Amino acid sequence: MWLAIFGAILLFAVGGAAYIVCGFHRFSFIKKLGEKHSFLAWALAFVIAAVVCGAWAFVNAWTAAVVMIHLFIIWLVCDIIAAVIHKIRGKSPERNFAGAAALAVTAVYLGIGWYLDYNIWITNYELHTDKNIGEDMRIVMIADSHLGITLDGERFAEQMERIQALEPDMVIVAGDFVDDESKKADMVRACEALGSLETRYGVYFALGNHDYGYYGENYRDFTPNDLKSALKENGVTFLADSTVTAGEHFYVTGRCDRSNEQRLPIADLVKDLDSSRYNIVIDHQPNDYSAEADAEADLVLSGHTHGGPLIPAGQIGLLIGANDRVYGHEKRGNTDFIVTSGISAWAIPFKTGTKSEIVVIDVV
C-alpha cells in the first residue's frame, strides 16, 4: 500500500512540475523574452523550476519530490485566490503576484518544517501503575534516528549528552536506528554514544524495519550483524523476540519488527512471565495494540510513524489501517501505549505535521 502511495506521490510531482514551469513562464521578464523567443522563454522557465525544486535532489529524490509537490499545491491555491480577486476587481494584474506569493509561502512553510525536524524537543509523560515497582522509574525513549538524515554520529552523541542530563533509569531505542543510506562510521559512533549512558537499568534496543536494510547486505558498508555486534560491544541490550529482567520489578520485552515474517506473537513472548512485574514492550510499529493489550503488557513503546511527519501522512496511515496510532499516549485496558514522532526523519528533512523529540516517561 505504501509503495502505491509513494508511486502516486512521484506521479503527482511530475504533474506538479509541469504546472510550476507554466507558473514561472507567467513572470513578466520571461513573458517579455517569449515575445521574441518562445523556445528560450519556456527553456528558462524550465531551468528555473529545475533549480528551485530539483536542487533538493542533492539530499535525495524524495526530498525534491516533496518540495515540488508543496510548491505545486501552494501555487495552485495562490492562483485560485488570485483569480477570485481578479474577478472581483474586474482586471488582471500586470505582474505575477500569485507566483511570488507561492514561492514565499512555500519557502516559509518548508523552512518551518526543517526547523521542526532538525531541532529536538523533550516530551514528558507521567504514567501510574498499581504494581510494586520499588522506586519511581524514569524511562527515556528515542526512535527513528535514521542516521544520516539530520543526525550523524557526532550529533547523535550530543543528543545522548542531553539524555544523560535527564537522569534516566532506563533508555529505550525503539527501532530504525539506522537507514539504508547510513554510514558505518556514524553507526559505530552512535553505538559508542549509547554505551556511554549511565543508567540504573541499562539501555535496550529493538529493531525497526529500516534497521534490517531494504537493499541487501551489500548496499551499505555494514550489515545488520555489524550493527548488532556494535551495540553489544557497547553494553546495549539487543532484544529480538526476547525478554530480560531489569532489576527486581521490571521486564523488558523487545519484539522483532512486523516486517520480519518470523516474529512471534506477543502472547508467546509473555506467557511465562511473572504478572506481578511491570512489563515494558518495545514494538517499533504501533499496529498490534489489541494483542498487546490482551497480553496485559504494562507499557508498549513504538516509533515508525514519525508522528505523521508531513500533513496528511498520519491521517492516511490511520485511514488505510497501517497503524493503530500515529502519535502520543493511549490506554487500552491496563496497557499504556506511547508512539514517538522520532528523534529524526526518514529520507525527508522536513516535519510539517509534528516535531522531532526525545520522550521522557515517569512511571510512578
C-alpha positions, 0 to 999 in steps of 0.5 A, a space after each residue: 500500500 505504501 509503495 502505491 502511495 509513494 508511486 502516486 506521490 512521484 506521479 503527482 510531482 511530475 504533474 506538479 512540475 509541469 504546472 510550476 514551469 507554466 507558473 514561472 513562464 507567467 513572470 513578466 521578464 520571461 513573458 517579455 523574452 517569449 515575445 521574441 523567443 518562445 523556445 528560450 522563454 519556456 527553456 528558462 522557465 524550465 531551468 528555473 523550476 529545475 533549480 528551485 525544486 530539483 536542487 533538493 535532489 542533492 539530499 535525495 529524490 524524495 526530498 525534491 519530490 516533496 518540495 515540488 509537490 508543496 510548491 505545486 499545491 501552494 501555487 495552485 491555491 495562490 492562483 485560485 485566490 488570485 483569480 477570485 480577486 481578479 474577478 472581483 476587481 474586474 482586471 488582471 494584474 500586470 505582474 505575477 503576484 500569485 507566483 511570488 506569493 507561492 514561492 514565499 509561502 512555500 519557502 516559509 512553510 518548508 523552512 518551518 518544517 526543517 526547523 521542526 525536524 532538525 531541532 529536538 524537543 523533550 516530551 514528558 509523560 507521567 504514567 501510574 501503575 498499581 504494581 510494586 515497582 520499588 522506586 519511581 522509574 524514569 524511562 527515556 525513549 528515542 526512535 527513528 534516528 535514521 542516521 544520516 538524515 539530520 543526525 550523524 554520529 557526532 550529533 547523535 552523541 550530543 543528543 545522548 549528552 542531553 539524555 544523560 542530563 535527564 537522569 534516566 533509569 532506563 533508555 529505550 531505542 525503539 527501532 530504525 536506528 539506522 537507514 539504508 543510506 547510513 554510514 558505518 562510521 556514524 553507526 559505530 559512533 552512535 553505538 559508542 554514544 549509547 554505551 556511554 549512558 549511565 543508567 540504573 537499568 541499562 539501555 535496550 534496543 529493538 529493531 525497526 524495519 529500516 534497521 534490517 536494510 531494504 537493499 541487501 547486505 551489500 548496499 551499505 558498508 555494514 550489515 545488520 550483524 555489524 550493527 548488532 555486534 556494535 551495540 553489544 560491544 557497547 553494553 546495549 541490550 539487543 532484544 529480538 523476540 526476547 525478554 530480560 529482567 531489569 532489576 527486581 520489578 521490571 521486564 523488558 520485552 523487545 519484539 522483532 519488527 512486523 516486517 520480519 515474517 518470523 516474529 512471534 506473537 506477543 502472547 508467546 513472548 509473555 506467557 511465562 512471565 511473572 504478572 506481578 512485574 511491570 512489563 515494558 514492550 518495545 514494538 517499533 510499529 504501533 499496529 498490534 495494540 489489541 494483542 498487546 493489550 490482551 497480553 496485559 503488557 504494562 507499557 508498549 513503546 513504538 516509533 515508525 510513524 514519525 508522528 505523521 511527519 508531513 500533513 496528511 501522512 498520519 491521517 492516511 496511515 490511520 485511514 488505510 489501517 497501517 497503524 493503530 496510532 500515529 502519535 502520543 499516549 493511549 490506554 487500552 485496558 491496563 496497557 499504556 501505549 506511547 508512539 514517538 514522532 522520532 528523534 529524526 526523519 526518514 529520507 525527508 528533512 522536513 516535519 510539517 505535521 509534528 516535531 522531532 523529540 526525545 520522550 521522557 516517561 515517569 512511571 510512578 
